[in-house]
Amino acid sequence: MDGFPLGSNCVMNSPIIEIDSLVRRYGRTEAVHGLSLTVKPGRCYGFFGRNGAGKTTTIKCLLNLLRPTSGLVRVFGLDPVRHEVEIKSRLSYVPDAVAFYPWMRVADVLDYLASFRSHWNHDAETELLKRFQLDPAQKTGALSKGQRTQLALIGAICPEPELLVLDEPTSGLDPLVRREFIQTVIGAYQSAGSTPRTVFVSTHLISEFEGLIDEFTVIDRGRAVLTLEADRAREQYQKIRVRFAQPPPAMDLSKALGVHQDGREMEVLVNGHSEEILATLRARQPEEIRTESLSLEEIFLASCRQGERYENALA
């Protein structure tokens, strides 16, 4: 998968995706409300949200499958409505529901997809068919849901596009194949080539993308509730575990995101203010105090349920 040039060069400092104040309504229902985000070249950008949060609607607006009610959407600096062909020639998209003509063989599907592309990595096709154990002669009507997803992913990777847009791309795969695909295939795709390659992935399987995500946006009820670089998020969101000799007295932890106490032990979730909160806890002379960063999945849950109790947020 290495060494093949991309079909188009992107300007290094120009955003690959720009969304500014996006609104999309279905009748009186507002699926996306005032969403803004920017994806830089070469990043693996996570787009996290619960079912119905507005993720798929946003992606469809990027691809001109839906027209925004208002707001600005740009891909490679271009308007998806006016420059649809140019944009789609430079990206690959795997939707959350995959379907093929049932009478076509696996090899026929890939040949058909390749016919629309100016570049196709046939070595990568052969390698991925073997890795996923897909029979090129098998008809797609006989494939399982997971196998259809694998075929769609192969078809998305082989053109080696500048941008890979994935909407719940691995939900139909078994855990072993899923982890290998994320860590090996997507990682290899992004690191290969001389021009930055960008991944925009909408997923609820956040923990499995943990090592790849550079930056992310959490969307809830159509609104962005958190946008951070992954490393900055891990520094900012922390979990403090404390054990006291006796059940601790009341103390002011109002700046904590959440507190859960079980007898002599306490867990405190913080979003900033960690030094101030640690000082308050140490003043009560605990037997043990430990601090650890939250995972991206825990940060996602906490940001969506910030007003709830800590044990509910991380349940």
N, C-alpha and C positions, 0 to 999 in steps of 0.2 A: 504494500500500500504506500510505499515511500517513493518520492522522486518524481511524481507526476505534477505538472503545472496546473494551476487552476485556470478556468476558462476566462475569468476576469480579475483584474487587479483592483483591490480596494485601497482607498487612501488610508494610510496607517492611523491617522488621528481622527478620522470621520466616523461617527457612530454607525454601526451596522443596522440597529433598530432605534427609532425614536418614536415615542408615544407621548403626546402632550394633551392633557385634559380630555382624554377619550371618553365619550358617552355613547352607549348603544342601548336603545330601548326596543322592547318587543311589546307594542301596544302601550299599555300603562306600566308595564314592568321594566325597570331599569336594571339590565344585567351588568352593565359596567358604568361606573359613575366617576368621572373626573380622574381617570387613571393616567399617570405619567411615569415613564421610566426610560432609561437610555442604556443600550447594550453596546459596549466597545468591542473593537475587533479582537479576535483571539481569545475571548472569554467564554467560559462555560457558565451560562446565566440560568439560575433556577427561578422558576415561576411557580410558587407554592400557594395552594389554597384548597379548601374543602370542596366537596362536590357542590356544584351550583354557585361557586364563588365568582365566576366570570372568566375563567382561564381560557376555555375553548372559544368563547365568544371573542375574546381579545385576539387570539391566534387567527381566527377566521377573518377578522378585520385586517390583520397584517397581510393576509394572502388574497384579499379582495373576494373572499367567499361571502362576506357580509359587508355592507356599507355602514360606516359609522354614522350615528345620529348627529354627532358634532365632535369637534376635536381634530387633532392632526396625527396622522400616522405616516411614517416614512421607513422604507427599507432600502439600504444602500443609498440613502439620501433621496430616494425616488418615491413618487406617489404611486401606491399600489393600483389605483384606479387607472391612471394614465399610462403607467409603465409596467403593466402586469406581466407581459411576456419577458421583458428584460430581467425583471426581478426573479421570476420563477425559473429562468434559465440558470440562475446563479445560486439557487438553494434547493434543498430537498426537504420534503415534509412527510412525516409519518403521523397519521391521525389516530385518535383513540379507538376507532372502529375500522378495521381493515377488511376489504372485500376484493375479490378478483373474479374474472369470468371463470366459472367452474369447469368448463371444458378445456381450458388452457393448461398445459404442463408448466411445471416450475421453470424449466428452461425457456419456454415460450414467453412467459411473463417477463423474465429478465431481458430477453431479446427485444420485446416490445418496449420496455422502459428505456433500454439503451438506444433505441432508434430515435428517441427525442433528444438525445444528448450529444453534444460535440465531443465529449470525452467520457470514456468508460474504462475502469480498471478491471480487465478480465482476470488478472491474477488474483485480485481481491475477491472477485466473484467465486472463483474456484475454491479459494481458501475458506471463505465463509460458508459455502455450501457444505464443505467437509466438516467444518467446525460445528455447524448446526445439524449435521447429519440429515440434510434434505436431499432427496432423490430428484435429480433434474427431470426424470421421466414421469414423475408422479403428477397426476392432475390436481389442480388446486382445490377442486370440490371435495377431495378426500383428505385435505389437510385439517388438522385441529386448529383451534383458535391461536394457540401459541405458535404453531408452525406458520400460519398466515402472517403473524406478526414478525417472525424471523425473516420470512421472504420479503416483507415490506422494508425491513431494516437493511437487508442486503441491497435492495433496489435503491435505497436512500444513500448508502455509503459509497457504492461503486462509482457514481459520477464525481465523487470527491468535490462537493460543492463548497462555496465559501461559507455558507450558512446552513446549518442542520437544525430544522425546527421539529421538535418531538413533543407530541401531546400524549402523555401517559404511554410511552413507547414500550415499556417492558411489563405491563400489567398482565399480559397473557402468557408470560414465560414462567417456567418453573424456576425456583430459587437459584439452582446451580447455574443454569444457562443465563439467567438474568444477571447475576453477579459477574460472570465472565464477560458478557456483552458490554456491560457498563465499564468495567475496569480495563478490558483489553481492547475491544473494538472501538468504542467511542474515544478512549484515550489515545489509541493509535491514529485514528482519523484526525484528531485535533492536533497532534504533535507532528504529523507528516506534512510535507510540502514546504515551499519557501515563503508562502504568503499566509498570514494568520487565518485560521479557520475558527469559526464561531459556532457555539451550540446554544440554542435556546430551548430549554426543556421544562415542560409542565409535567409535574409528577406529584403523587402522594407518597411514593416510596423514597422519601427524602434521605433516609439513613444510607441507602445503597448508592446514592450519588454524592455522599459526604465528601469523599476525597477529590472529586472533580470540580465541584461548584466553586467559582471564584467570587460571585456576587449573586444576590437574589432579591426578589420582591415577594412579599407575602400579600396576597389579595384576599379580602374577606367581604362578602356581600357587594362585590363590584368595586371596592375601594382599596387602594394600596394602604396597608397598615404598617408596613415596615420595609425599608430598602436599605441594605447594608452589604459591604464586602464581607465575605465569609470569615476572614481572619479577624476583622474588626468586631464582628458579631460575637465571636467566641471570647474575645477580650472583654466585651461589654456585658454579656449575659453570663452570670456565674451562679453556681450552686454552692452554698456554704453549709457544711455539715458540722454540727456542734454536739458534744456530749458533756453534761454537767454532772457533778457529784450528787446533786439533789435536783428535783424539778425546779427549773429556773424561775425567778420572780418576774413580774411584768417589767417590760422594758420597751422603750420607744423604737419600734422598727417600722415606722410609718413610711419610710422611703424604700422599703423592700417591695419587690413585685409580688411576693407571696411568702407566707410563713406556714409551716406545718410542724406541730409539736406532738411528740409521742413520748410521754413520760419525761425521762431525763434527756432525751435526744430531740434535736431540732434541725429542720432543714429550712434554709432561707434562700429564696430565689431573688437575685438582684439584677437590675438593669442600670448599671452605673451606681454611684454612691458606695462602692464596695468597701473602700477604706474606712469611711465613716461608720458603716454598719459593722465591720470587723472590730473597730475600736469599741463600739457599744457592747459587742458580745465578749470581747476579751476582758472588759472591765468587770464582768461577772465571774471571772476566773474559771473558765471551762476546763474539764479534764482533757479534752481533745477538740481541735478545730481544724477542719480541712476545707480547702477551696478547689473547685474543679470547674472547667468550662462546660457549658451546655453544648450538646450536639445541635446540629441544625434542625433536626426534627423537634427537639425539646424547645428550641427558640421559636419555631413555627407555632407549636401548640401554645406556648406562653403568650406570644404576640396576638394570637386569635382570641385568647380567653383571659386577657389581662385583668379583667375586673372580677374574675372568679377566684375561688380559693386555690392554693397551690396544688393540693392533692388532686383536685379536679382537673386542673390544667395539664398535669403530667400523667393522668390516669391512662 
